[in-house]
């Protein structure tokens, strides 16, 4: 049965049987084509779908009901597999898996390796009813913005408002052509992508426009979770009234979100000096260039409403750090220590990896617990270093008890906690950074 609940979502429901593979792959490829992906992206999404469906049908939910949802995010297309299960072994979704799979005859895991490498993002979740969601996404390909914009004289009067399409493009170009920043998001290099990110409803922009029509500043923001907004900027392209532009854009952004249920705003890519005093420092992250020179970037956060408090889970090894940071940030937290009392674990752990090759940056997140967490962390670090990644970050959600069990493995393998993001997940999120010895 195929249903179309909205113009941006298609849903296919069928039994998880290999015989239906010729139905599933064309369904996903046709949906992705309709959603605007190019031929190469469509084929990669189809490949990932083929490998995942075959594995699910043969090893996980053979013959059981399976729902496959295709969704257009405007600048990407996603495919979500939803199914029920009591046991799961998707270890092949780790980017480190598959090296010896063919030699060992484990072609299922080899297929999952191909699937995980064909897409841009992979997320695994389990609902309260034990219903499992495995989502993959592929971004559209956009041309870079190559127009060289003239410098701005500065000092003109300006108005602050939501931008139109051409103003979004100019804003993106001016950010991309501004002073180099090692942690600046890559999407600013593709103005058309930023336009579609805003059209998707996942991002919003605020710009300052001078009387002559040029964009002299701006800010991009999105919901990182239901409770926090992440901002990129504010940026000012006029030296004459830089501070005024930055503050005006930021305050206009706050006015837009004032009536929403937002607890905090975070800036993980730095802030202009004019606004640093309005925020708390959440921590800092290092970024290394190709010559090994380190640059440090502070991360910032600001509560917009009263801190509602939270219960968080941690390993004993991390409790002192968290207690000190929560005291410094004046955040009310009940810290619970996770204890391994010998309960049996089965299966392989799974980590997702977001890679920004142009920046040499890799971001790891735990997707599924397993018995091999320590060795899996080591395998990922070794693989990413061999691939040339200079900055490796690992994110733990303190609202998920089993995430706490990973902290000792991270500390053992050279990771150190560097930044806390309040309400960055189910509860707070800690960013660990790997420091090579």
Secondary structure, 3 states (H helix, E strand, C coil): CEEEEECCEEEEEEECCHHHHHHHHHHHHHHHHHCCCCHHHHHHHHHHHHHHHHHHHHHHCCCCEEEEEEEECCCEEEEEEEEECCCCCCHHHCCCCCCCHHHHCCHHHHHHHHHHHHCCEEEEEECCCCEEEEEEEEECCCCCCCCCCCCCCCCCCEEEECCCHHHHHHHHHHHHCCCCCCCCCHHHHCHHHHHHHHHCCCEEEEEEEECCCCEEEEEEEEECCCCEEEEEEEEECCCCCHHHHHHHHHHHHHHHHCCCCCCEEEECCCCCHHHHCCCEEEEEEEEECCCCCEEEEEEEEEECCCCCCEEEEECHHHHHHHHHHHHHHCCCEEEEECCCCCCCCCCCCEEEEEEEHHHCEEEEEEEECCCCHHHHHHHHHHHHHHCCCCEEEEEEECCCHHHHCCHHHHHHCCEEEEEEECCCCCCCEEEEEECCC
